[in-house]
Amino acid sequence: MEKNKHIGLRIDEETHAGLKELAEYEGRSINGEILYLIRQAVREYQGKIGGGYKRSDF
């Protein structure tokens, strides 16, 4: 069985408030919103790498 990894994240109050508002708007928990945003960024990165970009382009 695959286990989830734990990451501690420290963010300022303003960012936390904005993230909470965004998560509520999207109908997700804060944790769910963070996972969604990370997965979206990873897919975008992988698409660029697969699309002819090199790691040095980032």
C-alpha positions in Angstrom: 0.0 0.0 0.0 1.4 3.4 -1.0 1.7 5.9 1.8 1.3 9.7 1.4 4.3 11.8 2.2 4.1 14.6 4.8 5.4 18.1 4.1 5.3 20.9 6.7 4.6 24.2 5.1 4.9 27.6 6.7 3.1 30.5 5.1 2.2 34.0 6.2 -1.3 34.9 7.4 -2.2 36.8 4.2 -1.3 33.9 2.0 -3.2 31.5 4.3 -6.3 33.6 4.2 -6.2 33.8 0.4 -5.6 30.1 0.1 -8.5 29.4 2.5 -10.8 31.7 0.5 -9.8 30.0 -2.8 -10.2 26.5 -1.4 -13.7 27.4 -0.1 -14.6 28.9 -3.5 -13.5 25.7 -5.3 -15.2 23.5 -2.7 -12.0 21.9 -1.5 -10.2 21.7 1.9 -7.0 23.8 2.1 -5.0 20.6 1.9 -7.0 19.5 -1.2 -6.4 22.9 -2.8 -2.7 22.7 -2.2 -2.5 19.2 -3.7 -4.6 20.4 -6.7 -2.3 23.4 -7.3 0.9 21.3 -7.0 -0.4 18.6 -9.4 -1.4 21.3 -11.8 2.1 22.8 -11.7 3.7 19.4 -12.1 1.6 18.6 -15.2 2.5 22.0 -16.7 6.2 21.4 -16.0 6.1 17.9 -17.5 4.3 19.2 -20.5 6.9 21.8 -21.1 9.7 19.3 -20.7 8.0 16.8 -23.0 7.3 19.7 -25.5 11.0 20.3 -26.2 11.9 22.5 -23.3 15.1 21.6 -21.3 15.4 21.7 -17.6 17.8 24.7 -18.0 15.0 26.7 -19.5 13.4 27.0 -16.0 
